[in-house]
Amino acid sequence: MGDGVVPAVLNALSGTGIKVTIALPNELLSSAAHH
């Protein structure tokens, strides 16, 4: 996973709204933990 994941997730959040926030919480937390 590189920097491309962040804009992809942001685009998904913008497109689908809260459903993505619920679907990918572990991805976001994991990504934040690596920073």
URGICOR-V288325 format. One record per run of one state. SS is the DSSP state (~ for helix, > for strand, _ for the rest). FROM is the first residue (numbers start at 1). TO is the last residue. If there is no record, write none. Layout:
SS/FROM/TO + SS/FROM/TO
//
This chain:
_/1/3 + ~/4/16 + _/17/17 + ~/18/23 + _/24/24 + ~/25/34 + _/35/35
//
